[in-house]
Amino acid sequence: MDSIKPADIVKSMIALGAAKGALPPRDLLIRGGLSGALLGCATSLAITGSLQTGIPLVGALIFPAGFIMIILLGLELATGSFALLPLAWKEGRLGGGRMLANLGWVLLGNLIGSLCYALLLVGALTMCGQAPLNEIALKIVAIAETKTLGYEKFGAAGLATVFIKAILCNWMVCLGVVMALASSSTVGKIVGAWLPIFVFFAQGFEHSIVNMFVIPAGMMLGAKVTVADWWLWNEIPVTLGNVVGGLLFTGAALYLTHVPRQPVREASRPGLAPLAEPAM
């Protein structure tokens, strides 16, 4: 059997967080850049599939392809690291400064890769600016405006909503990372990673790296969105919500329930054997 027990999955999360924390900036930028581009490619694929079929759920079914490539190639996605690096820090296998520096470099790499793919896709969709916007380009423009101006018109309630959507998103995204660790086979990793990613995308939750592609791409295509709109009404609150979702709902929750601990003893009743740990 290639299935791995939950307690061993948490051990793998800690080890993976420590390994990621030890990577030099050069590798973080390269792997982060590739991840940003692949996630952007998966997003444009999902948009294309939804428009071609008229069924939005099709986009959610095929979007995880990009995430799975990132997992299998050992690349760096900051949102996944939000659940892993803090566990390595908690276990004393990664310094706090090193953890923050790692996340900063990966976020920068994700941003660079996302912007590069956005620029390339805009050129492909518009015949390098010589052709009118097609259906896909117009949809990207609409998405960019919805993800920024759509929240702005609700003020504080809009900020709260985008923050909540970001929490829910990265709960699932980080579960995708964890579920890939639940199997030692390639097929098992693919299936495990696909499930939570499909769940987040199908419900329209907010992912900071996806938005690093789709909002700038929409701006390049003519969306009435400024850089301030992008960061104030989406990128900053979404990144903060992604941190909360990944750190608390996935990393901390699984760590608290599955981290190895000493058997419980009933001190008030001498002569009794220690209580056994529940079988997995």
C-alpha positions as CSV (number, residue, x, y, z in Angstrom):
1,M,0.0,0.0,0.0
2,D,1.3,3.5,-0.8
3,S,-0.9,5.3,1.7
4,I,0.9,7.1,4.5
5,K,-0.5,7.6,8.0
6,P,-1.6,11.0,9.2
7,A,1.1,11.2,11.9
8,D,3.8,10.4,9.4
9,I,2.3,13.0,7.0
10,V,2.8,15.7,9.7
11,K,6.4,14.5,10.2
12,S,6.9,14.9,6.4
13,M,5.3,18.4,6.6
14,I,7.9,19.4,9.2
15,A,10.8,17.9,7.2
16,L,9.6,19.5,4.0
17,G,9.3,22.9,5.7
18,A,12.9,22.6,7.0
19,A,14.1,21.6,3.5
20,K,12.4,24.5,1.9
21,G,13.8,26.9,4.5
22,A,17.3,25.8,3.7
23,L,17.1,26.7,0.0
24,P,19.2,29.7,-1.2
25,P,17.5,32.8,-2.8
26,R,18.5,31.8,-6.3
27,D,16.6,28.5,-6.1
28,L,13.6,30.2,-4.4
29,L,13.4,32.8,-7.2
30,I,13.7,30.2,-10.0
31,R,11.3,27.8,-8.5
32,G,8.9,30.6,-7.4
33,G,9.0,32.1,-10.8
34,L,8.1,28.8,-12.5
35,S,5.3,28.2,-10.0
36,G,3.8,31.6,-10.7
37,A,3.9,31.1,-14.4
38,L,2.4,27.5,-14.2
39,L,-0.4,28.7,-12.0
40,G,-1.1,31.5,-14.4
41,C,-1.2,29.0,-17.2
42,A,-3.6,26.8,-15.3
43,T,-5.8,29.8,-14.7
44,S,-6.0,30.8,-18.4
45,L,-6.7,27.1,-19.1
46,A,-9.6,27.0,-16.7
47,I,-11.0,30.2,-18.2
48,T,-10.7,28.8,-21.7
49,G,-12.3,25.5,-20.7
50,S,-15.2,27.3,-19.0
51,L,-15.9,29.5,-22.0
52,Q,-15.6,26.7,-24.6
53,T,-18.0,24.4,-22.8
54,G,-20.3,27.0,-21.1
55,I,-19.8,25.0,-17.9
56,P,-17.8,26.9,-15.2
57,L,-17.3,23.6,-13.3
58,V,-15.1,22.4,-16.2
59,G,-12.6,25.1,-15.3
60,A,-12.4,24.0,-11.8
61,L,-11.9,20.4,-12.9
62,I,-8.9,21.2,-15.0
63,F,-7.3,24.0,-13.0
64,P,-5.5,21.7,-10.6
65,A,-3.2,20.6,-13.5
66,G,-0.9,23.5,-12.8
67,F,-0.8,22.9,-9.1
68,I,0.0,19.2,-9.6
69,M,2.9,20.1,-11.9
70,I,4.3,22.4,-9.2
71,I,4.0,19.6,-6.6
72,L,5.6,16.9,-8.7
73,L,8.5,19.2,-9.8
74,G,9.3,20.3,-6.3
75,L,8.7,24.0,-7.1
76,E,8.0,26.8,-4.6
77,L,4.5,28.3,-4.0
78,A,4.3,30.7,-1.1
79,T,0.8,29.8,-0.2
80,G,1.7,26.2,0.4
81,S,4.7,27.3,2.5
82,F,2.4,29.2,4.8
83,A,1.5,25.8,6.3
84,L,4.9,24.1,6.2
85,L,7.6,26.6,7.3
86,P,5.9,27.6,10.6
87,L,5.9,23.9,11.6
88,A,9.6,23.6,11.0
89,W,10.1,26.8,13.0
90,K,8.0,25.4,15.8
91,E,10.1,22.3,15.9
92,G,13.4,24.3,16.0
93,R,14.5,23.2,12.6
94,L,14.2,26.7,11.0
95,G,15.0,30.1,12.3
96,G,12.3,32.8,12.3
97,G,14.4,35.2,10.2
98,R,15.2,32.5,7.7
99,M,11.5,31.6,7.5
100,L,10.4,35.2,6.7
101,A,13.2,35.7,4.2
102,N,12.2,32.4,2.5
103,L,8.6,33.5,2.2
104,G,9.7,36.9,0.9
105,W,11.9,35.5,-1.9
106,V,9.2,33.0,-2.9
107,L,6.5,35.6,-3.1
108,L,8.8,37.7,-5.2
109,G,9.5,34.8,-7.5
110,N,5.8,34.0,-7.7
111,L,5.1,37.6,-8.7
112,I,7.8,37.7,-11.4
113,G,6.6,34.5,-12.9
114,S,3.0,35.5,-12.8
115,L,3.7,38.8,-14.5
116,C,5.9,37.2,-17.2
117,Y,3.1,34.8,-18.1
118,A,0.5,37.6,-18.1
119,L,2.6,39.6,-20.5
120,L,3.2,36.6,-22.8
121,L,-0.5,35.6,-22.7
122,V,-1.7,39.2,-23.5
123,G,0.6,39.1,-26.6
124,A,-0.8,35.8,-27.7
125,L,-4.4,36.8,-27.2
126,T,-4.1,40.2,-29.0
127,M,-1.7,39.4,-31.8
128,C,0.8,41.5,-29.9
129,G,-1.7,44.4,-29.6
130,Q,-2.8,44.3,-33.3
131,A,-6.1,42.4,-32.9
132,P,-9.3,43.2,-30.9
133,L,-9.9,41.4,-27.6
134,N,-11.4,37.9,-28.0
135,E,-13.7,36.2,-25.6
136,I,-11.0,34.9,-23.3
137,A,-9.4,38.4,-23.1
138,L,-12.7,40.0,-22.3
139,K,-13.3,37.4,-19.6
140,I,-9.9,38.2,-18.0
141,V,-10.8,41.9,-18.0
142,A,-14.1,41.2,-16.3
143,I,-12.5,38.9,-13.6
144,A,-9.8,41.6,-12.8
145,E,-12.5,44.2,-12.3
146,T,-14.7,41.9,-10.2
147,K,-11.7,40.9,-8.0
148,T,-10.9,44.6,-7.2
149,L,-13.6,47.1,-8.0
150,G,-16.3,44.5,-7.1
151,Y,-15.0,44.5,-3.5
152,E,-14.3,48.2,-3.4
153,K,-17.9,49.2,-3.8
154,F,-18.8,47.4,-0.6
155,G,-16.1,49.2,1.4
156,A,-15.2,47.5,4.7
157,A,-17.6,44.6,4.0
158,G,-15.8,44.0,0.7
159,L,-12.4,43.8,2.5
160,A,-13.9,41.4,5.1
161,T,-15.3,39.2,2.3
162,V,-12.1,39.0,0.3
163,F,-10.2,38.2,3.5
164,I,-12.6,35.4,4.4
165,K,-12.5,34.0,0.8
166,A,-8.7,34.0,1.1
167,I,-8.8,32.0,4.4
168,L,-11.1,29.4,2.8
169,C,-8.9,29.3,-0.3
170,N,-5.6,28.5,1.4
171,W,-7.1,26.1,3.8
172,M,-7.8,24.0,0.6
173,V,-4.6,24.9,-1.2
174,C,-2.5,23.8,1.8
175,L,-4.5,20.6,2.1
176,G,-3.6,20.0,-1.5
177,V,0.1,20.1,-0.5
178,V,-0.6,17.8,2.5
179,M,-2.7,15.4,0.5
180,A,0.2,15.0,-2.0
181,L,2.2,13.8,1.0
182,A,-0.4,11.1,1.9
183,S,0.9,8.8,-0.9
184,S,4.3,7.6,-2.1
185,S,3.1,6.9,-5.6
186,T,2.8,9.5,-8.4
187,V,-0.8,8.7,-9.1
188,G,-1.7,8.9,-5.5
189,K,0.0,12.3,-5.2
190,I,-1.9,13.6,-8.3
191,V,-5.3,12.5,-7.0
192,G,-4.6,13.7,-3.4
193,A,-3.5,17.2,-4.6
194,W,-6.3,17.5,-7.2
195,L,-9.2,17.1,-4.7
196,P,-8.8,20.2,-2.5
197,I,-7.6,22.4,-5.3
198,F,-10.8,21.6,-7.3
199,V,-12.8,22.5,-4.2
200,F,-11.3,26.0,-3.8
201,F,-11.4,26.9,-7.5
202,A,-15.0,25.7,-8.0
203,Q,-16.2,28.1,-5.2
204,G,-14.4,31.2,-6.4
205,F,-12.2,31.6,-3.3
206,E,-9.3,34.1,-3.5
207,H,-5.7,32.9,-4.1
208,S,-2.9,35.5,-4.0
209,I,-0.7,33.9,-6.6
210,V,-3.6,33.3,-9.1
211,N,-4.4,37.0,-8.6
212,M,-0.8,38.0,-9.3
213,F,-1.5,36.8,-12.8
214,V,-5.2,37.4,-13.6
215,I,-5.5,41.0,-12.3
216,P,-2.3,42.4,-14.0
217,A,-3.3,40.5,-17.2
218,G,-6.7,42.2,-17.0
219,M,-5.0,45.6,-16.5
220,M,-2.8,45.0,-19.5
221,L,-5.9,44.2,-21.6
222,G,-7.7,47.4,-20.5
223,A,-9.4,46.7,-17.2
224,K,-10.2,49.9,-15.4
225,V,-8.1,48.9,-12.4
226,T,-5.1,50.7,-11.0
227,V,-2.1,49.3,-9.2
228,A,-3.5,50.7,-5.9
229,D,-6.9,49.0,-6.6
230,W,-5.0,45.7,-7.2
231,W,-3.0,45.8,-4.0
232,L,-5.4,47.5,-1.6
233,W,-8.6,45.7,-2.5
234,N,-7.2,42.3,-3.3
235,E,-3.5,41.4,-3.1
236,I,-2.7,42.5,0.4
237,P,-5.9,41.3,2.1
238,V,-5.8,38.1,0.1
239,T,-2.2,37.3,1.1
240,L,-3.0,37.9,4.7
241,G,-6.1,35.7,4.5
242,N,-4.0,33.0,2.8
243,V,-1.5,33.1,5.7
244,V,-4.3,32.6,8.2
245,G,-6.0,29.8,6.3
246,G,-2.8,27.9,5.6
247,L,-1.2,28.4,9.0
248,L,-4.2,27.8,11.3
249,F,-6.6,25.6,9.4
250,T,-4.1,23.3,7.9
251,G,-0.6,23.5,9.5
252,A,-1.5,24.2,13.1
253,A,-4.6,22.1,13.2
254,L,-2.9,18.9,11.8
255,Y,0.2,19.5,14.0
256,L,-1.9,19.8,17.2
257,T,-3.8,16.6,16.6
258,H,-1.1,14.4,15.0
259,V,2.3,15.5,16.5
260,P,3.9,12.7,18.5
261,R,3.2,13.0,22.2
262,Q,4.0,11.0,25.3
263,P,1.4,8.4,26.4
264,V,-1.1,9.7,29.0
265,R,-0.8,8.1,32.4
266,E,-3.5,7.9,35.2
267,A,-1.4,9.1,38.1
268,S,-4.3,8.9,40.6
269,R,-4.7,5.1,40.1
270,P,-1.3,3.4,40.8
271,G,-0.6,0.1,39.2
272,L,-2.5,0.8,36.0
273,A,-0.7,0.5,32.7
274,P,-0.4,3.6,30.5
275,L,-3.3,4.3,28.2
276,A,-2.6,3.1,24.7
277,E,-2.5,5.6,21.8
278,P,-5.4,5.0,19.5
279,A,-4.6,2.9,16.5
280,M,-4.6,4.7,13.1
